[in-house]
Amino acid sequence: MNSSFGRRLAVTGSAFVLLGIFWGTFAVLLADLSREIGLSPGPLGVALLIGAVASIISMGLLGWASDAVGRRVFVFGALLVFGAGIFGLSAAGSFGGLVSALLVIYAGSGLYDVGINASAIDLEREAGRRIMAYFHAAFSAGGFVGAVASGIFLAFGFDYRVVYLLVLVPLALVAVMVASTDLTSPAPEMEARESSGGVYAMFANRALLLVALIATLGLLSEGEMEHWSGIYLRDTLGLSALAGGTGVAVFFGAMAIGRIGAASLINAFGTRRVLRAAGMLAAVGMAVSLATTLPVLVVAGFLVVGLALSAVVPIAFSLAGDLAPDKVGAATSVLTTTSYGGFLLGPVLVGGLAEAFGLRLALTTIIVAGAAVFMLSMRIKEN
């Protein structure tokens, strides 16, 4: 492994960790934020929907630029927008302020996602082996850190706004790393530059759309867990901030551990079998969590769900790279736009259902999504 590859590997991995830190923090603090502004699940879901729309539009319109302007410029620019949104979130004191902050955060994080996943696909192809799962494990590890740290800070009396601002510290460090690193792959065949028209053409690729649908269901479930599990533990079950943060951290930790071992499982059992098992276990784990109010069993179910979902998205991004080897940025943009639409719209769906039927019933959508992943994986061809 040459020094350039090693540095790009470290920077890209750190970029995934940062994204996880934010979402882990966000999952725990969303309960505090919604209480401060006085939002029930329905209005909160509306605010998340507005942010989701901004993210989907930004990824669809600008995701191709990851190829056009280069990974470093693209990721750095997305980081600046992302950071501005986090700062705005810490200052949000009304529904309008929250919506404004979410517009910026979701647009920035969506573009950031496109850039770092494209960089990860470049590195995977350069390495000649499956390493995507390790990058997504880094994201989950960051989520674990963010959730645990947030719970601890809240337990020690820190205002939730201050905890949001603390996320800007690792963001600044990653921004410096990205600015000082050329993330461009040295292999000419990996450097095809795509226009926005090339991205739209990729939506006609049926095999890619099947992969995108599976990834969408996986990320829909992840998004629901990351946005609502903390509220479920703290508000529905009445647990403390520290206990609630720990429960969220268990989910992220399980995702990290599962993703570290995902590559070995895929090599041993094949893509389709791993996806089938993931869908089934996600459905069973969530059913266990929702069937009881005992914290230990609820968190145990979260553990199973995290382990189950851990392999779904890394498999999807690797398959996307295989399906369009000369159009990595375009394929990544298509997959990210559609699948992260699930990540962003899933929490909105839960918010609406929770307003009408309660949060416990709303979270059964994860059971449905897991069953759908199980069925759709039957159509995936083994590589």
LINKAJO-V128687 format. One record per pair of residues at least 12 apart in sequence whose ideal C-beta (glycine too) atoms are under 10 Angstrom apart, sorted by the first residue. I is the first residue (numbers start at 1). J is the second residue. Records with the same first field share a line. If there is no record, write none. Layout:
I->J ; J
This chain:
1->126 ; 127
2->126 ; 186
4->126 ; 181 ; 182 ; 183 ; 184 ; 185 ; 186
5->123 ; 126 ; 127 ; 185 ; 186
7->177 ; 180 ; 181 ; 182 ; 183
8->71 ; 72 ; 119 ; 120 ; 122 ; 123 ; 126 ; 181 ; 182 ; 183 ; 184 ; 185 ; 186
9->119 ; 120 ; 123 ; 126 ; 127 ; 131 ; 134 ; 135
10->177 ; 181
11->71 ; 72 ; 75 ; 116 ; 119 ; 174 ; 177 ; 178 ; 180 ; 181 ; 182 ; 183
12->71 ; 75 ; 115 ; 116 ; 117 ; 118 ; 119 ; 120 ; 122 ; 123 ; 135 ; 138 ; 177 ; 178 ; 181 ; 183
13->116 ; 119 ; 120 ; 123 ; 131 ; 134 ; 135 ; 137 ; 138 ; 139 ; 141 ; 142
14->116 ; 138 ; 142 ; 170 ; 173 ; 174 ; 177 ; 178
15->75 ; 78 ; 79 ; 112 ; 113 ; 115 ; 116 ; 117 ; 119 ; 120 ; 135 ; 138 ; 139 ; 142 ; 174 ; 175 ; 177 ; 178 ; 183
16->113 ; 116 ; 117 ; 119 ; 120 ; 134 ; 135 ; 136 ; 137 ; 138 ; 139 ; 140 ; 141 ; 142 ; 174
17->135 ; 137 ; 138 ; 139 ; 140 ; 141 ; 142 ; 143 ; 145 ; 146 ; 170 ; 174
18->79 ; 82 ; 112 ; 116 ; 138 ; 139 ; 142 ; 146 ; 167 ; 170 ; 171 ; 172 ; 173 ; 174 ; 175 ; 177 ; 178
19->82 ; 109 ; 112 ; 113 ; 116 ; 138 ; 139 ; 142 ; 143 ; 146 ; 171 ; 174
20->136 ; 137 ; 138 ; 139 ; 140 ; 141 ; 142 ; 143 ; 144 ; 145 ; 146 ; 147 ; 226 ; 252 ; 255 ; 256
21->139 ; 141 ; 142 ; 143 ; 144 ; 145 ; 146 ; 147 ; 149 ; 150 ; 166 ; 167 ; 169 ; 170 ; 171 ; 174 ; 252
22->82 ; 83 ; 85 ; 86 ; 89 ; 105 ; 109 ; 112 ; 142 ; 143 ; 146 ; 164 ; 167 ; 168 ; 170 ; 171
23->109 ; 139 ; 140 ; 142 ; 143 ; 146 ; 147 ; 222 ; 223 ; 226 ; 227 ; 248 ; 252 ; 343
24->139 ; 140 ; 141 ; 142 ; 143 ; 144 ; 145 ; 146 ; 147 ; 148 ; 149 ; 150 ; 151 ; 167 ; 226 ; 230 ; 245 ; 248 ; 249 ; 251 ; 252 ; 253
25->86 ; 142 ; 143 ; 145 ; 146 ; 147 ; 148 ; 149 ; 150 ; 151 ; 153 ; 160 ; 163 ; 164 ; 166 ; 167 ; 245 ; 248
26->86 ; 89 ; 105 ; 109 ; 143 ; 146 ; 147 ; 150 ; 164 ; 167 ; 226 ; 227 ; 230 ; 248
27->143 ; 146 ; 147 ; 150 ; 223 ; 225 ; 226 ; 227 ; 228 ; 229 ; 230 ; 231 ; 233 ; 244 ; 245 ; 247 ; 248 ; 249 ; 251 ; 252 ; 347
28->146 ; 147 ; 148 ; 149 ; 150 ; 151 ; 153 ; 154 ; 160 ; 163 ; 226 ; 229 ; 230 ; 231 ; 233 ; 234 ; 241 ; 242 ; 244 ; 245 ; 246 ; 247 ; 248 ; 249
29->89 ; 90 ; 146 ; 147 ; 150 ; 151 ; 153 ; 154 ; 160 ; 161 ; 163 ; 164 ; 167 ; 230 ; 241 ; 245
30->44 ; 48 ; 160 ; 226 ; 227 ; 228 ; 229 ; 230 ; 231 ; 234 ; 347
31->154 ; 160 ; 228 ; 230 ; 231 ; 232 ; 233 ; 234 ; 235 ; 241 ; 244
32->150 ; 154 ; 159 ; 160 ; 161 ; 163 ; 164 ; 230 ; 231 ; 234 ; 241
33->47 ; 89 ; 90 ; 92 ; 93 ; 98 ; 101 ; 160 ; 161 ; 164
34->47 ; 98 ; 231 ; 235 ; 351
35->160 ; 231 ; 234 ; 235
36->92 ; 93 ; 94 ; 98 ; 159 ; 160 ; 161
37->92 ; 93 ; 94 ; 95 ; 96 ; 97 ; 98
38->94 ; 95
39->95 ; 98 ; 351
40->351 ; 354 ; 355
41->228 ; 231 ; 235 ; 347 ; 350 ; 351 ; 352 ; 353 ; 354 ; 355 ; 356 ; 358 ; 359 ; 362
42->351 ; 352 ; 353 ; 354 ; 355 ; 356
43->95 ; 98 ; 351 ; 355
44->95 ; 98 ; 227 ; 228 ; 231 ; 347 ; 348 ; 350 ; 351 ; 354 ; 355
45->227 ; 228 ; 345 ; 347 ; 348 ; 349 ; 350 ; 351 ; 352 ; 353 ; 354 ; 355 ; 362
46->95 ; 99 ; 348 ; 351 ; 352 ; 355
47->92 ; 95 ; 96 ; 98 ; 99 ; 100 ; 101 ; 102 ; 103 ; 348 ; 351
48->98 ; 99 ; 102 ; 106 ; 223 ; 227 ; 228 ; 344 ; 345 ; 346 ; 347 ; 348 ; 349 ; 350 ; 351
49->99 ; 102 ; 344 ; 345 ; 347 ; 348 ; 349 ; 351 ; 352
50->98 ; 99 ; 100 ; 102 ; 103 ; 106 ; 348
51->85 ; 98 ; 99 ; 100 ; 101 ; 102 ; 103 ; 104 ; 105 ; 106 ; 107 ; 109 ; 110 ; 344 ; 347 ; 348
52->102 ; 106 ; 110 ; 223 ; 340 ; 341 ; 342 ; 343 ; 344 ; 345 ; 346 ; 347 ; 348
53->103 ; 106 ; 107 ; 341 ; 344 ; 345 ; 348
54->85 ; 99 ; 102 ; 103 ; 104 ; 105 ; 106 ; 107 ; 108 ; 110 ; 344
55->102 ; 103 ; 105 ; 106 ; 107 ; 108 ; 109 ; 110 ; 111 ; 113 ; 336 ; 337 ; 340 ; 341 ; 343 ; 344 ; 345
56->106 ; 107 ; 110 ; 336 ; 337 ; 338 ; 340 ; 341 ; 344 ; 345
57->106 ; 107 ; 110 ; 337
58->78 ; 81 ; 103 ; 106 ; 107 ; 108 ; 109 ; 110 ; 111 ; 114 ; 337
59->106 ; 107 ; 109 ; 110 ; 111 ; 113 ; 114 ; 199 ; 332 ; 333 ; 334 ; 335 ; 336 ; 337 ; 338 ; 340 ; 341 ; 344
60->110 ; 196 ; 199 ; 200 ; 203 ; 333 ; 334 ; 336 ; 337 ; 338 ; 341
61->111 ; 196 ; 199 ; 333 ; 337
62->74 ; 77 ; 78 ; 107 ; 110 ; 111 ; 114 ; 196 ; 199 ; 333
63->110 ; 111 ; 113 ; 114 ; 115 ; 117 ; 118 ; 194 ; 196 ; 199 ; 329 ; 330 ; 332 ; 333 ; 334 ; 335 ; 336 ; 337
64->114 ; 193 ; 194 ; 195 ; 196 ; 197 ; 198 ; 199 ; 200 ; 202 ; 327 ; 329 ; 330 ; 332 ; 333 ; 334
65->77 ; 78 ; 111 ; 114 ; 115 ; 193 ; 194 ; 195 ; 196 ; 199 ; 329 ; 333
66->78 ; 111 ; 114 ; 115 ; 116 ; 117 ; 118 ; 119 ; 193 ; 194 ; 328 ; 329 ; 330 ; 332 ; 333 ; 336
67->118 ; 191 ; 192 ; 193 ; 194 ; 195 ; 198 ; 199 ; 327 ; 328 ; 329 ; 330 ; 332 ; 333
68->193 ; 194 ; 195 ; 196 ; 329
69->115 ; 193
70->115 ; 182 ; 183 ; 184 ; 191 ; 193
71->115 ; 116 ; 118 ; 119 ; 122 ; 178 ; 181 ; 182 ; 183 ; 184 ; 185 ; 329
72->115 ; 119 ; 178 ; 179 ; 180 ; 181 ; 182 ; 183 ; 184
73->115 ; 178 ; 179 ; 183
74->111 ; 112 ; 114 ; 115 ; 116 ; 118 ; 119 ; 178 ; 183 ; 329
75->111 ; 112 ; 113 ; 114 ; 115 ; 116 ; 118 ; 119 ; 174 ; 175 ; 178 ; 179 ; 181 ; 183
76->112 ; 115 ; 174 ; 175 ; 176 ; 177 ; 178 ; 179 ; 181 ; 183
77->108 ; 111 ; 112 ; 115 ; 178
78->107 ; 108 ; 109 ; 110 ; 111 ; 112 ; 113 ; 114 ; 115 ; 116 ; 178
79->108 ; 109 ; 111 ; 112 ; 115 ; 116 ; 171 ; 172 ; 174 ; 175 ; 178 ; 179
80->108 ; 112 ; 171 ; 175
81->104 ; 105 ; 106 ; 107 ; 108 ; 109 ; 110 ; 111 ; 112
82->104 ; 105 ; 106 ; 107 ; 108 ; 109 ; 110 ; 111 ; 112 ; 113 ; 167 ; 168 ; 171 ; 174 ; 175
83->104 ; 105 ; 108 ; 167 ; 168 ; 171 ; 172 ; 174 ; 175
84->101 ; 104 ; 105 ; 108 ; 168
85->100 ; 101 ; 102 ; 103 ; 104 ; 105 ; 106 ; 107 ; 108 ; 109
86->101 ; 104 ; 105 ; 108 ; 109 ; 164 ; 165 ; 166 ; 167 ; 168 ; 171
87->101 ; 104 ; 105 ; 164 ; 165 ; 167 ; 168 ; 171
88->100 ; 101 ; 102 ; 103 ; 104 ; 105 ; 164
89->101 ; 102 ; 104 ; 105 ; 160 ; 161 ; 164 ; 165 ; 167
90->159 ; 160 ; 161 ; 162 ; 163 ; 164 ; 165 ; 166 ; 167 ; 168
91->161 ; 164 ; 165
92->161 ; 164
93->161
101->164
102->344
106->340 ; 343 ; 344
109->340 ; 343 ; 344
110->336 ; 337 ; 340 ; 341 ; 343 ; 344
111->333 ; 336
112->174
113->139 ; 332 ; 336 ; 337 ; 339 ; 340 ; 343
114->329 ; 332 ; 333 ; 335 ; 336 ; 337 ; 340
115->178 ; 183 ; 329 ; 332 ; 333 ; 336
116->135 ; 138 ; 139 ; 174 ; 178 ; 183 ; 332 ; 336
117->132 ; 135 ; 136 ; 139 ; 313 ; 317 ; 320 ; 321 ; 328 ; 329 ; 332 ; 333 ; 335 ; 336 ; 340
118->183 ; 185 ; 317 ; 321 ; 328 ; 329 ; 330 ; 331 ; 332 ; 333 ; 336
119->135 ; 178 ; 181 ; 183 ; 184 ; 185 ; 328 ; 329 ; 332
120->132 ; 134 ; 135 ; 136 ; 138 ; 314 ; 317 ; 318 ; 321 ; 328 ; 332
121->135 ; 185 ; 190 ; 317 ; 318 ; 320 ; 321 ; 322 ; 324 ; 325 ; 328 ; 329 ; 331 ; 332 ; 335
122->183 ; 184 ; 185 ; 186 ; 187 ; 190 ; 191 ; 321 ; 328 ; 329 ; 332
123->135 ; 183 ; 185 ; 190
124->314 ; 317 ; 318 ; 321 ; 322 ; 328
125->185 ; 187 ; 189 ; 190 ; 318 ; 321 ; 322 ; 325 ; 328
126->185 ; 186 ; 187 ; 190
129->263 ; 267
130->262 ; 263 ; 264 ; 266 ; 267 ; 314 ; 315 ; 318 ; 383
131->263 ; 314 ; 318
132->259 ; 262 ; 263 ; 313 ; 314 ; 315 ; 316 ; 317 ; 318 ; 319 ; 320 ; 321
133->258 ; 259 ; 260 ; 261 ; 262 ; 263 ; 264 ; 265 ; 266 ; 310 ; 311 ; 313 ; 314 ; 315 ; 317 ; 318
134->256 ; 259 ; 260 ; 262 ; 263 ; 314
135->259 ; 314 ; 317
136->255 ; 256 ; 258 ; 259 ; 260 ; 262 ; 310 ; 311 ; 312 ; 313 ; 314 ; 315 ; 317
137->255 ; 256 ; 257 ; 258 ; 259 ; 260 ; 261 ; 262 ; 263 ; 310 ; 314
138->256 ; 259 ; 260
139->222 ; 252 ; 255 ; 256 ; 259 ; 313 ; 314
140->222 ; 251 ; 252 ; 253 ; 254 ; 255 ; 256 ; 257 ; 258 ; 259 ; 260 ; 306 ; 309 ; 310
141->252 ; 253 ; 255 ; 256 ; 257 ; 259 ; 260
142->170 ; 252 ; 256
143->222 ; 225 ; 226 ; 248 ; 249 ; 251 ; 252 ; 253 ; 255 ; 256 ; 306
144->248 ; 249 ; 250 ; 251 ; 252 ; 253 ; 254 ; 255 ; 256 ; 257 ; 306
145->170 ; 249 ; 252 ; 253 ; 256
146->163 ; 166 ; 167 ; 170 ; 245 ; 248 ; 249 ; 252
147->226 ; 229 ; 230 ; 244 ; 245 ; 246 ; 247 ; 248 ; 249 ; 250 ; 251 ; 252 ; 253
148->242 ; 245 ; 246 ; 248 ; 249 ; 250 ; 252 ; 253
149->163 ; 166 ; 167 ; 245 ; 249
150->163 ; 164 ; 166 ; 167 ; 230 ; 241 ; 242 ; 244 ; 245 ; 248 ; 249
151->163 ; 230 ; 234 ; 240 ; 241 ; 242 ; 243 ; 244 ; 245 ; 246 ; 247 ; 248 ; 249
152->241 ; 242 ; 245 ; 246
153->166 ; 241 ; 242 ; 245
154->234 ; 240 ; 241 ; 242 ; 244 ; 245
155->240 ; 241 ; 242 ; 243 ; 245
156->241 ; 242
160->241
185->328
189->325 ; 326
190->321 ; 325 ; 326 ; 328 ; 329
191->326 ; 328 ; 329
192->324 ; 325 ; 326 ; 327 ; 328 ; 329 ; 330
193->327 ; 329 ; 330
194->324 ; 326 ; 327 ; 328 ; 329 ; 330 ; 331 ; 333
195->330
196->330 ; 333
197->330
198->324 ; 327 ; 329 ; 330 ; 331 ; 333
199->327 ; 329 ; 330 ; 331 ; 332 ; 333 ; 334 ; 337
200->330 ; 333 ; 334
201->327 ; 330 ; 334
202->320 ; 323 ; 324 ; 327 ; 330 ; 331 ; 332 ; 333 ; 334 ; 335
203->330 ; 334 ; 337 ; 338
205->320 ; 323 ; 324 ; 327 ; 330 ; 331 ; 334
207->319 ; 320 ; 322 ; 323 ; 324 ; 379 ; 380 ; 381
208->316 ; 319 ; 320 ; 322 ; 323 ; 324 ; 330 ; 331 ; 334 ; 335 ; 338
209->334 ; 335 ; 338
210->316 ; 319 ; 323 ; 376 ; 377 ; 379 ; 380 ; 381
211->315 ; 316 ; 317 ; 318 ; 319 ; 320 ; 322 ; 323 ; 331 ; 334 ; 335 ; 338 ; 339 ; 376 ; 380
212->316 ; 319 ; 320 ; 331 ; 334 ; 335 ; 336 ; 337 ; 338 ; 339 ; 341 ; 342
213->316 ; 338 ; 339 ; 342 ; 372 ; 373 ; 376 ; 379
214->275 ; 278 ; 279 ; 312 ; 313 ; 315 ; 316 ; 319 ; 339 ; 372 ; 373 ; 376 ; 377 ; 379 ; 380
215->312 ; 313 ; 314 ; 315 ; 316 ; 317 ; 319 ; 320 ; 335 ; 336 ; 338 ; 339 ; 340 ; 342 ; 343 ; 373
216->312 ; 313 ; 316 ; 335 ; 337 ; 338 ; 339 ; 340 ; 341 ; 342 ; 343 ; 345 ; 346 ; 369 ; 372 ; 373
217->279 ; 282 ; 309 ; 312 ; 316 ; 339 ; 342 ; 346 ; 366 ; 368 ; 369 ; 370 ; 371 ; 372 ; 373 ; 374 ; 376
218->275 ; 278 ; 279 ; 282 ; 308 ; 309 ; 310 ; 311 ; 312 ; 313 ; 314 ; 315 ; 316 ; 339 ; 342 ; 343 ; 369 ; 370 ; 372 ; 373
219->309 ; 312 ; 313 ; 316 ; 335 ; 336 ; 338 ; 339 ; 340 ; 341 ; 342 ; 343 ; 344 ; 345 ; 346 ; 369
220->339 ; 340 ; 341 ; 342 ; 343 ; 344 ; 345 ; 346 ; 347 ; 349 ; 350 ; 365 ; 366 ; 368 ; 369 ; 372 ; 373
221->279 ; 282 ; 283 ; 286 ; 305 ; 308 ; 309 ; 312 ; 342 ; 343 ; 346 ; 363 ; 365 ; 366 ; 367 ; 368 ; 369 ; 370 ; 372 ; 373
222->251 ; 252 ; 255 ; 282 ; 305 ; 306 ; 309 ; 310 ; 312 ; 313 ; 339 ; 340 ; 342 ; 343 ; 346 ; 366 ; 369
223->340 ; 341 ; 342 ; 343 ; 344 ; 345 ; 346 ; 347 ; 348 ; 349 ; 350 ; 366
224->286 ; 305 ; 342 ; 343 ; 345 ; 346 ; 347 ; 348 ; 349 ; 350 ; 351 ; 362 ; 363 ; 365 ; 366 ; 369
225->248 ; 251 ; 252 ; 255 ; 282 ; 286 ; 289 ; 302 ; 305 ; 306 ; 309 ; 346 ; 347 ; 350 ; 363 ; 366
226->248 ; 251 ; 252 ; 255 ; 343 ; 346 ; 347
227->343 ; 344 ; 346 ; 347 ; 348 ; 350 ; 351
228->346 ; 347 ; 350 ; 351 ; 354 ; 359 ; 362 ; 363 ; 366
229->244 ; 247 ; 248 ; 250 ; 251 ; 252 ; 289 ; 298 ; 299 ; 302 ; 305 ; 306 ; 359 ; 363 ; 366
230->244 ; 245 ; 247 ; 248 ; 249 ; 251
231->244 ; 248 ; 350 ; 351 ; 354 ; 359
232->244 ; 247 ; 248 ; 289 ; 290 ; 298 ; 302 ; 350 ; 354 ; 359 ; 360 ; 362 ; 363
233->245 ; 246 ; 247 ; 248 ; 295 ; 298 ; 299 ; 302
234->247 ; 248
235->359
236->293 ; 298 ; 354 ; 358 ; 359 ; 360 ; 363
237->293 ; 294 ; 295 ; 298 ; 359 ; 360
238->293 ; 295
239->295 ; 298 ; 299
243->295 ; 299
244->295
246->295 ; 299
247->289 ; 295 ; 298 ; 299 ; 302 ; 303
248->299 ; 302
249->299 ; 302
250->298 ; 299 ; 300 ; 301 ; 302 ; 303 ; 305 ; 306
251->285 ; 289 ; 299 ; 301 ; 302 ; 303 ; 304 ; 305 ; 306 ; 307 ; 309
252->302 ; 306
253->302 ; 303 ; 306 ; 307
254->285 ; 302 ; 303 ; 304 ; 305 ; 306 ; 307 ; 308 ; 309 ; 310
255->303 ; 305 ; 306 ; 307 ; 308 ; 309 ; 310 ; 311 ; 313
256->306 ; 307 ; 310
257->303 ; 306 ; 307 ; 310
258->278 ; 281 ; 303 ; 306 ; 307 ; 308 ; 309 ; 310 ; 311 ; 312 ; 314
259->306 ; 307 ; 309 ; 310 ; 311 ; 312 ; 313 ; 314
260->310
261->307 ; 310 ; 311
262->274 ; 278 ; 307 ; 310 ; 311 ; 312 ; 313 ; 314 ; 315 ; 318
263->311 ; 314 ; 315 ; 318
265->277 ; 278 ; 310 ; 311 ; 315
266->311 ; 314 ; 315 ; 318 ; 383
270->380 ; 382 ; 383
271->311 ; 315 ; 316 ; 318 ; 319 ; 377 ; 380 ; 381 ; 382 ; 383
272->315 ; 377 ; 378 ; 379 ; 380 ; 381 ; 382 ; 383
273->377 ; 380 ; 382
274->311 ; 312 ; 315 ; 377 ; 380
275->311 ; 312 ; 315 ; 316 ; 373 ; 374 ; 376 ; 377 ; 378 ; 380
276->373 ; 374 ; 375 ; 376 ; 377 ; 378 ; 380
277->308 ; 311 ; 373 ; 374 ; 377
278->307 ; 308 ; 309 ; 310 ; 311 ; 312 ; 315 ; 370 ; 373 ; 374 ; 377
279->308 ; 309 ; 312 ; 369 ; 370 ; 371 ; 372 ; 373 ; 374 ; 375 ; 376 ; 377
280->308 ; 370 ; 371 ; 373 ; 374 ; 377
281->304 ; 305 ; 307 ; 308 ; 309 ; 370 ; 374
282->304 ; 305 ; 306 ; 307 ; 308 ; 309 ; 310 ; 312 ; 366 ; 367 ; 369 ; 370 ; 371 ; 373 ; 374
283->304 ; 305 ; 308 ; 364 ; 366 ; 367 ; 368 ; 369 ; 370 ; 371 ; 372 ; 373 ; 374
284->301 ; 304 ; 305 ; 308 ; 367 ; 370 ; 371
285->300 ; 301 ; 302 ; 303 ; 304 ; 305 ; 306 ; 307 ; 308 ; 309 ; 366 ; 367 ; 370
286->301 ; 302 ; 304 ; 305 ; 308 ; 309 ; 363 ; 364 ; 365 ; 366 ; 367 ; 368 ; 369 ; 370
287->301 ; 304 ; 305 ; 364 ; 366 ; 367 ; 370
288->300 ; 301 ; 302 ; 303 ; 304 ; 305
289->301 ; 302 ; 303 ; 304 ; 305 ; 360 ; 363 ; 366 ; 367
290->359 ; 360 ; 361 ; 362 ; 363 ; 364 ; 366 ; 367
291->360
293->360
305->366 ; 367 ; 370
308->370 ; 373
309->366 ; 369 ; 370 ; 373
312->339 ; 369 ; 370 ; 373 ; 377
313->335 ; 339 ; 340 ; 343
315->377 ; 380 ; 383
316->335 ; 339 ; 380
317->331 ; 332 ; 335 ; 336 ; 339
318->383
319->331 ; 335 ; 380 ; 381 ; 383
320->332 ; 333 ; 334 ; 335 ; 336 ; 339
321->335
322->383
323->335
342->369
346->365 ; 366 ; 369
347->362
349->362 ; 365
350->362 ; 363 ; 364 ; 365 ; 366
353->365
